[in-house]
Amino acid sequence: MIAALAPSMMGAVHTATDGWTAPLVLLLVVVAVMVAAGLLATAPHRPDAPTAPDAPDDAPDAAPDPG
């Protein structure tokens, strides 16, 4: 949806500002936000980051044998 609206929005900004500086700056801002989001989404996990708590010590390791 956003990709379909982008050319019209760039054209509208170009018409409103009567130049290409503002549309290109807007494009660079959008690209910078997308790069930042991509880097955050693909950041490696830290080994010292807290994880989900382990099962309690009294919990069975496996299901009991039904037979």
PQR file with spaces between the fields and no chain letter, atoms N, CA, C, O and H, PARSE charges and radii, in Angstrom:
ATOM       1  N    MET     1       0.823   -1.188    0.000 -0.4000 1.5000
ATOM       2  CA   MET     1       0.000    0.000    0.000 -0.0000 2.0000
ATOM       3  C    MET     1       0.871    1.258    0.000  0.5500 1.7000
ATOM       4  O    MET     1       0.625    2.195   -0.760 -0.5500 1.4000
ATOM       5  N    ILE     2       1.886    1.266    0.857 -0.4000 1.5000
ATOM       6  CA   ILE     2       2.767    2.432    0.919 -0.0000 2.0000
ATOM       7  C    ILE     2       3.528    2.589   -0.388  0.5500 1.7000
ATOM       8  O    ILE     2       3.690    3.700   -0.891 -0.5500 1.4000
ATOM       9  H    ILE     2       2.085    0.505    1.474  0.4000 1.0000
ATOM      10  N    ALA     3       3.996    1.470   -0.935 -0.4000 1.5000
ATOM      11  CA   ALA     3       4.747    1.530   -2.188 -0.0000 2.0000
ATOM      12  C    ALA     3       3.872    2.040   -3.326  0.5500 1.7000
ATOM      13  O    ALA     3       4.370    2.703   -4.236 -0.5500 1.4000
ATOM      14  H    ALA     3       3.865    0.567   -0.526  0.4000 1.0000
ATOM      15  N    ALA     4       2.599    1.746   -3.288 -0.4000 1.5000
ATOM      16  CA   ALA     4       1.702    2.211   -4.343 -0.0000 2.0000
ATOM      17  C    ALA     4       1.442    3.716   -4.233  0.5500 1.7000
ATOM      18  O    ALA     4       1.209    4.378   -5.244 -0.5500 1.4000
ATOM      19  H    ALA     4       2.195    1.208   -2.549  0.4000 1.0000
ATOM      20  N    LEU     5       1.479    4.246   -3.038 -0.4000 1.5000
ATOM      21  CA   LEU     5       1.204    5.671   -2.832 -0.0000 2.0000
ATOM      22  C    LEU     5       2.449    6.547   -2.952  0.5500 1.7000
ATOM      23  O    LEU     5       2.334    7.759   -3.135 -0.5500 1.4000
ATOM      24  H    LEU     5       1.668    3.708   -2.216  0.4000 1.0000
ATOM      25  N    ALA     6       3.625    5.954   -2.853 -0.4000 1.5000
ATOM      26  CA   ALA     6       4.857    6.739   -2.831 -0.0000 2.0000
ATOM      27  C    ALA     6       5.057    7.612   -4.060  0.5500 1.7000
ATOM      28  O    ALA     6       5.394    8.785   -3.893 -0.5500 1.4000
ATOM      29  H    ALA     6       3.719    4.969   -2.705  0.4000 1.0000
ATOM      30  N    PRO     7       4.871    7.118   -5.296 -0.5600 1.5000
ATOM      31  CA   PRO     7       5.083    8.003   -6.448  0.2800 2.0000
ATOM      32  C    PRO     7       4.146    9.214   -6.454  0.5500 1.7000
ATOM      33  O    PRO     7       4.567   10.319   -6.798 -0.5500 1.4000
ATOM      34  N    SER     8       2.899    9.017   -6.082 -0.4000 1.5000
ATOM      35  CA   SER     8       1.956   10.136   -6.031 -0.0000 2.0000
ATOM      36  C    SER     8       2.328   11.131   -4.941  0.5500 1.7000
ATOM      37  O    SER     8       2.221   12.343   -5.127 -0.5500 1.4000
ATOM      38  H    SER     8       2.557    8.120   -5.802  0.4000 1.0000
ATOM      39  N    MET     9       2.768   10.604   -3.802 -0.4000 1.5000
ATOM      40  CA   MET     9       3.175   11.489   -2.706 -0.0000 2.0000
ATOM      41  C    MET     9       4.417   12.285   -3.086  0.5500 1.7000
ATOM      42  O    MET     9       4.510   13.477   -2.793 -0.5500 1.4000
ATOM      43  H    MET     9       2.856    9.620   -3.651  0.4000 1.0000
ATOM      44  N    MET    10       5.370   11.626   -3.737 -0.4000 1.5000
ATOM      45  CA   MET    10       6.579   12.346   -4.176 -0.0000 2.0000
ATOM      46  C    MET    10       6.209   13.428   -5.185  0.5500 1.7000
ATOM      47  O    MET    10       6.754   14.531   -5.147 -0.5500 1.4000
ATOM      48  H    MET    10       5.295   10.657   -3.975  0.4000 1.0000
ATOM      49  N    GLY    11       5.290   13.113   -6.080 -0.4000 1.5000
ATOM      50  CA   GLY    11       4.831   14.107   -7.044 -0.0000 2.0000
ATOM      51  C    GLY    11       4.128   15.269   -6.372  0.5500 1.7000
ATOM      52  O    GLY    11       4.297   16.422   -6.769 -0.5500 1.4000
ATOM      53  H    GLY    11       4.847   12.217   -6.111  0.4000 1.0000
ATOM      54  N    ALA    12       3.342   14.965   -5.356 -0.4000 1.5000
ATOM      55  CA   ALA    12       2.633   16.024   -4.634 -0.0000 2.0000
ATOM      56  C    ALA    12       3.612   16.924   -3.887  0.5500 1.7000
ATOM      57  O    ALA    12       3.445   18.143   -3.870 -0.5500 1.4000
ATOM      58  H    ALA    12       3.205   14.028   -5.034  0.4000 1.0000
ATOM      59  N    VAL    13       4.627   16.333   -3.274 -0.4000 1.5000
ATOM      60  CA   VAL    13       5.627   17.135   -2.576 -0.0000 2.0000
ATOM      61  C    VAL    13       6.416   17.970   -3.584  0.5500 1.7000
ATOM      62  O    VAL    13       6.731   19.130   -3.321 -0.5500 1.4000
ATOM      63  H    VAL    13       4.762   15.342   -3.287  0.4000 1.0000
ATOM      64  N    HIS    14       6.734   17.382   -4.731 -0.4000 1.5000
ATOM      65  CA   HIS    14       7.447   18.123   -5.777 -0.0000 2.0000
ATOM      66  C    HIS    14       6.627   19.317   -6.268  0.5500 1.7000
ATOM      67  O    HIS    14       7.157   20.411   -6.463 -0.5500 1.4000
ATOM      68  H    HIS    14       6.478   16.439   -4.945  0.4000 1.0000
ATOM      69  N    THR    15       5.335   19.091   -6.462 -0.4000 1.5000
ATOM      70  CA   THR    15       4.467   20.168   -6.922 -0.0000 2.0000
ATOM      71  C    THR    15       4.325   21.251   -5.852  0.5500 1.7000
ATOM      72  O    THR    15       4.347   22.443   -6.159 -0.5500 1.4000
ATOM      73  H    THR    15       4.904   18.202   -6.304  0.4000 1.0000
ATOM      74  N    ALA    16       4.180   20.828   -4.602 -0.4000 1.5000
ATOM      75  CA   ALA    16       3.994   21.793   -3.519 -0.0000 2.0000
ATOM      76  C    ALA    16       5.236   22.640   -3.282  0.5500 1.7000
ATOM      77  O    ALA    16       5.129   23.819   -2.946 -0.5500 1.4000
ATOM      78  H    ALA    16       4.162   19.860   -4.353  0.4000 1.0000
ATOM      79  N    THR    17       6.415   22.044   -3.454 -0.4000 1.5000
ATOM      80  CA   THR    17       7.646   22.786   -3.170 -0.0000 2.0000
ATOM      81  C    THR    17       8.298   23.347   -4.424  0.5500 1.7000
ATOM      82  O    THR    17       9.235   24.141   -4.337 -0.5500 1.4000
ATOM      83  H    THR    17       6.502   21.086   -3.726  0.4000 1.0000
ATOM      84  N    ASP    18       7.808   22.940   -5.587 -0.4000 1.5000
ATOM      85  CA   ASP    18       8.321   23.391   -6.875 -0.0000 2.0000
ATOM      86  C    ASP    18       9.817   23.098   -7.012  0.5500 1.7000
ATOM      87  O    ASP    18      10.584   23.920   -7.514 -0.5500 1.4000
ATOM      88  H    ASP    18       7.047   22.295   -5.657  0.4000 1.0000
ATOM      89  N    GLY    19      10.206   21.919   -6.559 -0.4000 1.5000
ATOM      90  CA   GLY    19      11.601   21.512   -6.679 -0.0000 2.0000
ATOM      91  C    GLY    19      11.770   20.069   -6.254  0.5500 1.7000
ATOM      92  O    GLY    19      10.835   19.439   -5.761 -0.5500 1.4000
ATOM      93  H    GLY    19       9.583   21.251   -6.152  0.4000 1.0000
ATOM      94  N    TRP    20      12.968   19.553   -6.449 -0.4000 1.5000
ATOM      95  CA   TRP    20      13.224   18.156   -6.106 -0.0000 2.0000
ATOM      96  C    TRP    20      13.965   17.989   -4.791  0.5500 1.7000
ATOM      97  O    TRP    20      14.180   16.857   -4.358 -0.5500 1.4000
ATOM      98  H    TRP    20      13.728   20.065   -6.850  0.4000 1.0000
ATOM      99  N    THR    21      14.360   19.070   -4.145 -0.4000 1.5000
ATOM     100  CA   THR    21      15.114   18.946   -2.904 -0.0000 2.0000
ATOM     101  C    THR    21      14.268   18.313   -1.800  0.5500 1.7000
ATOM     102  O    THR    21      14.704   17.350   -1.170 -0.5500 1.4000
ATOM     103  H    THR    21      14.185   19.989   -4.497  0.4000 1.0000
ATOM     104  N    ALA    22      13.096   18.826   -1.561 -0.4000 1.5000
ATOM     105  CA   ALA    22      12.237   18.299   -0.489 -0.0000 2.0000
ATOM     106  C    ALA    22      11.829   16.847   -0.731  0.5500 1.7000
ATOM     107  O    ALA    22      11.898   16.052    0.207 -0.5500 1.4000
ATOM     108  H    ALA    22      12.742   19.609   -2.073  0.4000 1.0000
ATOM     109  N    PRO    23      11.403   16.452   -1.950 -0.5600 1.5000
ATOM     110  CA   PRO    23      11.069   15.038   -2.150  0.2800 2.0000
ATOM     111  C    PRO    23      12.262   14.106   -1.940  0.5500 1.7000
ATOM     112  O    PRO    23      12.100   13.010   -1.403 -0.5500 1.4000
ATOM     113  N    LEU    24      13.454   14.527   -2.357 -0.4000 1.5000
ATOM     114  CA   LEU    24      14.623   13.668   -2.182 -0.0000 2.0000
ATOM     115  C    LEU    24      15.053   13.598   -0.729  0.5500 1.7000
ATOM     116  O    LEU    24      15.502   12.547   -0.272 -0.5500 1.4000
ATOM     117  H    LEU    24      13.586   15.416   -2.794  0.4000 1.0000
ATOM     118  N    VAL    25      14.924   14.696    0.008 -0.4000 1.5000
ATOM     119  CA   VAL    25      15.217   14.659    1.445 -0.0000 2.0000
ATOM     120  C    VAL    25      14.221   13.744    2.148  0.5500 1.7000
ATOM     121  O    VAL    25      14.602   12.955    3.013 -0.5500 1.4000
ATOM     122  H    VAL    25      14.559   15.550   -0.364  0.4000 1.0000
ATOM     123  N    LEU    26      12.962   13.847    1.781 -0.4000 1.5000
ATOM     124  CA   LEU    26      11.940   12.959    2.349 -0.0000 2.0000
ATOM     125  C    LEU    26      12.266   11.500    2.046  0.5500 1.7000
ATOM     126  O    LEU    26      12.119   10.639    2.914 -0.5500 1.4000
ATOM     127  H    LEU    26      12.653   14.488    1.077  0.4000 1.0000
ATOM     128  N    LEU    27      12.699   11.222    0.843 -0.4000 1.5000
ATOM     129  CA   LEU    27      13.078    9.865    0.457 -0.0000 2.0000
ATOM     130  C    LEU    27      14.262    9.373    1.292  0.5500 1.7000
ATOM     131  O    LEU    27      14.270    8.227    1.742 -0.5500 1.4000
ATOM     132  H    LEU    27      12.819   11.921    0.138  0.4000 1.0000
ATOM     133  N    LEU    28      15.256   10.232    1.499 -0.4000 1.5000
ATOM     134  CA   LEU    28      16.406    9.845    2.315 -0.0000 2.0000
ATOM     135  C    LEU    28      16.007    9.577    3.769  0.5500 1.7000
ATOM     136  O    LEU    28      16.547    8.670    4.403 -0.5500 1.4000
ATOM     137  H    LEU    28      15.250   11.162    1.133  0.4000 1.0000
ATOM     138  N    VAL    29      15.081   10.350    4.288 -0.4000 1.5000
ATOM     139  CA   VAL    29      14.603   10.126    5.660 -0.0000 2.0000
ATOM     140  C    VAL    29      13.897    8.781    5.759  0.5500 1.7000
ATOM     141  O    VAL    29      14.125    8.022    6.701 -0.5500 1.4000
ATOM     142  H    VAL    29      14.643   11.087    3.772  0.4000 1.0000
ATOM     143  N    VAL    30      13.046    8.489    4.795 -0.4000 1.5000
ATOM     144  CA   VAL    30      12.326    7.212    4.800 -0.0000 2.0000
ATOM     145  C    VAL    30      13.301    6.047    4.685  0.5500 1.7000
ATOM     146  O    VAL    30      13.149    5.041    5.378 -0.5500 1.4000
ATOM     147  H    VAL    30      12.860    9.105    4.030  0.4000 1.0000
ATOM     148  N    VAL    31      14.295    6.173    3.820 -0.4000 1.5000
ATOM     149  CA   VAL    31      15.291    5.112    3.669 -0.0000 2.0000
ATOM     150  C    VAL    31      16.090    4.941    4.956  0.5500 1.7000
ATOM     151  O    VAL    31      16.377    3.811    5.351 -0.5500 1.4000
ATOM     152  H    VAL    31      14.418    6.990    3.257  0.4000 1.0000
ATOM     153  N    ALA    32      16.450    6.028    5.611 -0.4000 1.5000
ATOM     154  CA   ALA    32      17.200    5.942    6.862 -0.0000 2.0000
ATOM     155  C    ALA    32      16.384    5.216    7.941  0.5500 1.7000
ATOM     156  O    ALA    32      16.927    4.405    8.692 -0.5500 1.4000
ATOM     157  H    ALA    32      16.217    6.946    5.289  0.4000 1.0000
ATOM     158  N    VAL    33      15.101    5.505    8.013 -0.4000 1.5000
ATOM     159  CA   VAL    33      14.232    4.813    8.981 -0.0000 2.0000
ATOM     160  C    VAL    33      14.154    3.325    8.650  0.5500 1.7000
ATOM     161  O    VAL    33      14.193    2.486    9.550 -0.5500 1.4000
ATOM     162  H    VAL    33      14.660    6.163    7.403  0.4000 1.0000
ATOM     163  N    MET    34      14.045    2.998    7.377 -0.4000 1.5000
ATOM     164  CA   MET    34      13.975    1.594    6.974 -0.0000 2.0000
ATOM     165  C    MET    34      15.282    0.856    7.267  0.5500 1.7000
ATOM     166  O    MET    34      15.257   -0.298    7.695 -0.5500 1.4000
ATOM     167  H    MET    34      14.013    3.679    6.645  0.4000 1.0000
ATOM     168  N    VAL    35      16.410    1.505    7.043 -0.4000 1.5000
ATOM     169  CA   VAL    35      17.702    0.881    7.348 -0.0000 2.0000
ATOM     170  C    VAL    35      17.835    0.651    8.847  0.5500 1.7000
ATOM     171  O    VAL    35      18.274   -0.417    9.273 -0.5500 1.4000
ATOM     172  H    VAL    35      16.431    2.443    6.696  0.4000 1.0000
ATOM     173  N    ALA    36      17.462    1.633    9.643 -0.4000 1.5000
ATOM     174  CA   ALA    36      17.532    1.484   11.101 -0.0000 2.0000
ATOM     175  C    ALA    36      16.640    0.344   11.573  0.5500 1.7000
ATOM     176  O    ALA    36      17.045   -0.452   12.419 -0.5500 1.4000
ATOM     177  H    ALA    36      17.105    2.500    9.297  0.4000 1.0000
ATOM     178  N    ALA    37      15.441    0.260   11.037 -0.4000 1.5000
ATOM     179  CA   ALA    37      14.538   -0.831   11.421 -0.0000 2.0000
ATOM     180  C    ALA    37      15.109   -2.182   10.995  0.5500 1.7000
ATOM     181  O    ALA    37      15.005   -3.160   11.735 -0.5500 1.4000
ATOM     182  H    ALA    37      15.111    0.907   10.349  0.4000 1.0000
ATOM     183  N    GLY    38      15.703   -2.239    9.822 -0.4000 1.5000
ATOM     184  CA   GLY    38      16.305   -3.486    9.362 -0.0000 2.0000
ATOM     185  C    GLY    38      17.478   -3.907   10.219  0.5500 1.7000
ATOM     186  O    GLY    38      17.634   -5.090   10.523 -0.5500 1.4000
ATOM     187  H    GLY    38      15.787   -1.444    9.221  0.4000 1.0000
ATOM     188  N    LEU    39      18.308   -2.949   10.613 -0.4000 1.5000
ATOM     189  CA   LEU    39      19.447   -3.281   11.475 -0.0000 2.0000
ATOM     190  C    LEU    39      18.996   -3.749   12.851  0.5500 1.7000
ATOM     191  O    LEU    39      19.580   -4.672   13.420 -0.5500 1.4000
ATOM     192  H    LEU    39      18.181   -1.989   10.366  0.4000 1.0000
ATOM     193  N    LEU    40      17.972   -3.122   13.378 -0.4000 1.5000
ATOM     194  CA   LEU    40      17.452   -3.564   14.680 -0.0000 2.0000
ATOM     195  C    LEU    40      16.812   -4.947   14.590  0.5500 1.7000
ATOM     196  O    LEU    40      16.935   -5.758   15.508 -0.5500 1.4000
ATOM     197  H    LEU    40      17.498   -2.373   12.915  0.4000 1.0000
ATOM     198  N    ALA    41      16.132   -5.206   13.484 -0.4000 1.5000
ATOM     199  CA   ALA    41      15.455   -6.492   13.329 -0.0000 2.0000
ATOM     200  C    ALA    41      16.443   -7.636   13.127  0.5500 1.7000
ATOM     201  O    ALA    41      16.143   -8.779   13.473 -0.5500 1.4000
ATOM     202  H    ALA    41      16.032   -4.547   12.738  0.4000 1.0000
ATOM     203  N    THR    42      17.609   -7.343   12.575 -0.4000 1.5000
ATOM     204  CA   THR    42      18.573   -8.406   12.295 -0.0000 2.0000
ATOM     205  C    THR    42      19.767   -8.378   13.233  0.5500 1.7000
ATOM     206  O    THR    42      20.760   -9.063   12.986 -0.5500 1.4000
ATOM     207  H    THR    42      17.853   -6.415   12.294  0.4000 1.0000
ATOM     208  N    ALA    43      19.690   -7.608   14.291 -0.4000 1.5000
ATOM     209  CA   ALA    43      20.801   -7.523   15.239 -0.0000 2.0000
ATOM     210  C    ALA    43      21.020   -8.879   15.910  0.5500 1.7000
ATOM     211  O    ALA    43      20.058   -9.561   16.266 -0.5500 1.4000
ATOM     212  H    ALA    43      18.884   -7.052   14.492  0.4000 1.0000
ATOM     213  N    PRO    44      22.279   -9.268   16.083 -0.5600 1.5000
ATOM     214  CA   PRO    44      22.533  -10.547   16.756  0.2800 2.0000
ATOM     215  C    PRO    44      22.099  -10.474   18.215  0.5500 1.7000
ATOM     216  O    PRO    44      22.150   -9.418   18.846 -0.5500 1.4000
ATOM     217  N    HIS    45      21.681  -11.598   18.724 -0.4000 1.5000
ATOM     218  CA   HIS    45      21.248  -11.648   20.116 -0.0000 2.0000
ATOM     219  C    HIS    45      22.475  -11.691   21.017  0.5500 1.7000
ATOM     220  O    HIS    45      23.456  -12.374   20.721 -0.5500 1.4000
ATOM     221  H    HIS    45      21.640  -12.456   18.212  0.4000 1.0000
ATOM     222  N    ARG    46      22.407  -10.958   22.108 -0.4000 1.5000
ATOM     223  CA   ARG    46      23.498  -10.954   23.070 -0.0000 2.0000
ATOM     224  C    ARG    46      23.435  -12.213   23.923  0.5500 1.7000
ATOM     225  O    ARG    46      22.351  -12.585   24.373 -0.5500 1.4000
ATOM     226  H    ARG    46      21.610  -10.403   22.348  0.4000 1.0000
ATOM     227  N    PRO    47      24.555  -12.875   24.158 -0.5600 1.5000
ATOM     228  CA   PRO    47      24.518  -14.082   24.988  0.2800 2.0000
ATOM     229  C    PRO    47      24.161  -13.788   26.439  0.5500 1.7000
ATOM     230  O    PRO    47      23.658  -14.673   27.132 -0.5500 1.4000
ATOM     231  N    ASP    48      24.407  -12.565   26.920 -0.4000 1.5000
ATOM     232  CA   ASP    48      24.105  -12.247   28.308 -0.0000 2.0000
ATOM     233  C    ASP    48      22.704  -11.668   28.488  0.5500 1.7000
ATOM     234  O    ASP    48      22.338  -11.249   29.586 -0.5500 1.4000
ATOM     235  H    ASP    48      24.816  -11.847   26.357  0.4000 1.0000
ATOM     236  N    ALA    49      21.923  -11.646   27.407 -0.4000 1.5000
ATOM     237  CA   ALA    49      20.564  -11.116   27.499 -0.0000 2.0000
ATOM     238  C    ALA    49      19.704  -12.079   28.320  0.5500 1.7000
ATOM     239  O    ALA    49      19.868  -13.295   28.224 -0.5500 1.4000
ATOM     240  H    ALA    49      22.221  -11.987   26.515  0.4000 1.0000
ATOM     241  N    PRO    50      18.803  -11.546   29.114 -0.5600 1.5000
ATOM     242  CA   PRO    50      17.943  -12.430   29.910  0.2800 2.0000
ATOM     243  C    PRO    50      17.044  -13.260   29.002  0.5500 1.7000
ATOM     244  O    PRO    50      16.555  -12.788   27.976 -0.5500 1.4000
ATOM     245  N    THR    51      16.843  -14.490   29.403 -0.4000 1.5000
ATOM     246  CA   THR    51      15.998  -15.399   28.634 -0.0000 2.0000
ATOM     247  C    THR    51      14.826  -15.823   29.501  0.5500 1.7000
ATOM     248  O    THR    51      14.717  -15.427   30.662 -0.5500 1.4000
ATOM     249  H    THR    51      17.239  -14.873   30.237  0.4000 1.0000
ATOM     250  N    ALA    52      13.966  -16.618   28.932 -0.4000 1.5000
ATOM     251  CA   ALA    52      12.816  -17.127   29.681 -0.0000 2.0000
ATOM     252  C    ALA    52      13.326  -18.015   30.810  0.5500 1.7000
ATOM     253  O    ALA    52      14.326  -18.713   30.643 -0.5500 1.4000
ATOM     254  H    ALA    52      14.054  -16.939   27.989  0.4000 1.0000
ATOM     255  N    PRO    53      12.661  -17.997   31.936 -0.5600 1.5000
ATOM     256  CA   PRO    53      13.119  -18.835   33.055  0.2800 2.0000
ATOM     257  C    PRO    53      13.021  -20.312   32.700  0.5500 1.7000
ATOM     258  O    PRO    53      12.131  -20.734   31.962 -0.5500 1.4000
ATOM     259  N    ASP    54      13.957  -21.088   33.244 -0.4000 1.5000
ATOM     260  CA   ASP    54      13.949  -22.529   33.019 -0.0000 2.0000
ATOM     261  C    ASP    54      12.803  -23.157   33.800  0.5500 1.7000
ATOM     262  O    ASP    54      12.200  -22.542   34.680 -0.5500 1.4000
ATOM     263  H    ASP    54      14.680  -20.745   33.844  0.4000 1.0000
ATOM     264  N    ALA    55      12.530  -24.400   33.444 -0.4000 1.5000
ATOM     265  CA   ALA    55      11.495  -25.144   34.159 -0.0000 2.0000
ATOM     266  C    ALA    55      11.958  -25.369   35.597  0.5500 1.7000
ATOM     267  O    ALA    55      13.158  -25.487   35.844 -0.5500 1.4000
ATOM     268  H    ALA    55      13.019  -24.900   32.729  0.4000 1.0000
ATOM     269  N    PRO    56      11.033  -25.428   36.540 -0.5600 1.5000
ATOM     270  CA   PRO    56      11.419  -25.676   37.936  0.2800 2.0000
ATOM     271  C    PRO    56      12.123  -27.022   38.058  0.5500 1.7000
ATOM     272  O    PRO    56      11.908  -27.918   37.241 -0.5500 1.4000
ATOM     273  N    ASP    57      12.969  -27.164   39.088 -0.4000 1.5000
ATOM     274  CA   ASP    57      13.739  -28.386   39.277 -0.0000 2.0000
ATOM     275  C    ASP    57      12.865  -29.600   39.536  0.5500 1.7000
ATOM     276  O    ASP    57      13.270  -30.721   39.229 -0.5500 1.4000
ATOM     277  H    ASP    57      13.144  -26.437   39.752  0.4000 1.0000
ATOM     278  N    ASP    58      11.679  -29.405   40.091 -0.4000 1.5000
ATOM     279  CA   ASP    58      10.829  -30.550   40.397 -0.0000 2.0000
ATOM     280  C    ASP    58       9.960  -30.957   39.222  0.5500 1.7000
ATOM     281  O    ASP    58       9.185  -31.906   39.341 -0.5500 1.4000
ATOM     282  H    ASP    58      11.351  -28.494   40.340  0.4000 1.0000
ATOM     283  N    ALA    59      10.064  -30.265   38.079 -0.4000 1.5000
ATOM     284  CA   ALA    59       9.271  -30.643   36.899 -0.0000 2.0000
ATOM     285  C    ALA    59       9.896  -31.857   36.237  0.5500 1.7000
ATOM     286  O    ALA    59      11.119  -31.949   36.129 -0.5500 1.4000
ATOM     287  H    ALA    59      10.694  -29.495   37.982  0.4000 1.0000
ATOM     288  N    PRO    60       9.058  -32.794   35.791 -0.5600 1.5000
ATOM     289  CA   PRO    60       9.610  -33.996   35.124  0.2800 2.0000
ATOM     290  C    PRO    60      10.250  -33.608   33.804  0.5500 1.7000
ATOM     291  O    PRO    60       9.782  -32.714   33.099 -0.5500 1.4000
ATOM     292  N    ASP    61      11.348  -34.313   33.485 -0.4000 1.5000
ATOM     293  CA   ASP    61      12.046  -34.048   32.221 -0.0000 2.0000
ATOM     294  C    ASP    61      11.281  -34.587   31.025  0.5500 1.7000
ATOM     295  O    ASP    61      11.343  -34.012   29.938 -0.5500 1.4000
ATOM     296  H    ASP    61      11.729  -35.039   34.057  0.4000 1.0000
ATOM     297  N    ALA    62      10.576  -35.662   31.209 -0.4000 1.5000
ATOM     298  CA   ALA    62       9.837  -36.264   30.105 -0.0000 2.0000
ATOM     299  C    ALA    62       8.501  -36.766   30.632  0.5500 1.7000
ATOM     300  O    ALA    62       8.305  -36.912   31.839 -0.5500 1.4000
ATOM     301  H    ALA    62      10.526  -36.130   32.091  0.4000 1.0000
ATOM     302  N    ALA    63       7.604  -37.022   29.722 -0.4000 1.5000
ATOM     303  CA   ALA    63       6.289  -37.533   30.104 -0.0000 2.0000
ATOM     304  C    ALA    63       6.453  -38.954   30.651  0.5500 1.7000
ATOM     305  O    ALA    63       7.280  -39.721   30.157 -0.5500 1.4000
ATOM     306  H    ALA    63       7.763  -36.904   28.742  0.4000 1.0000
ATOM     307  N    PRO    64       5.674  -39.295   31.658 -0.5600 1.5000
ATOM     308  CA   PRO    64       5.788  -40.655   32.207  0.2800 2.0000
ATOM     309  C    PRO    64       5.338  -41.689   31.177  0.5500 1.7000
ATOM     310  O    PRO    64       4.498  -41.427   30.316 -0.5500 1.4000
ATOM     311  N    ASP    65       5.929  -42.862   31.301 -0.4000 1.5000
ATOM     312  CA   ASP    65       5.593  -43.961   30.397 -0.0000 2.0000
ATOM     313  C    ASP    65       4.187  -44.464   30.712  0.5500 1.7000
ATOM     314  O    ASP    65       3.918  -44.898   31.832 -0.5500 1.4000
ATOM     315  H    ASP    65       6.612  -43.075   32.000  0.4000 1.0000
ATOM     316  N    PRO    66       3.272  -44.406   29.707 -0.5600 1.5000
ATOM     317  CA   PRO    66       1.881  -44.779   30.003  0.2800 2.0000
ATOM     318  C    PRO    66       1.693  -46.273   30.221  0.5500 1.7000
ATOM     319  O    PRO    66       0.633  -46.682   30.694 -0.5500 1.4000
ATOM     320  N    GLY    67       2.657  -47.085   29.903 -0.4000 1.5000
ATOM     321  CA   GLY    67       2.456  -48.536   29.974 -0.0000 2.0000
ATOM     322  C    GLY    67       3.013  -49.110   31.166  0.5500 1.7000
ATOM     323  O    GLY    67       2.924  -50.321   31.369 -0.5500 1.4000
ATOM     324  H    GLY    67       3.519  -46.753   29.519  0.4000 1.0000
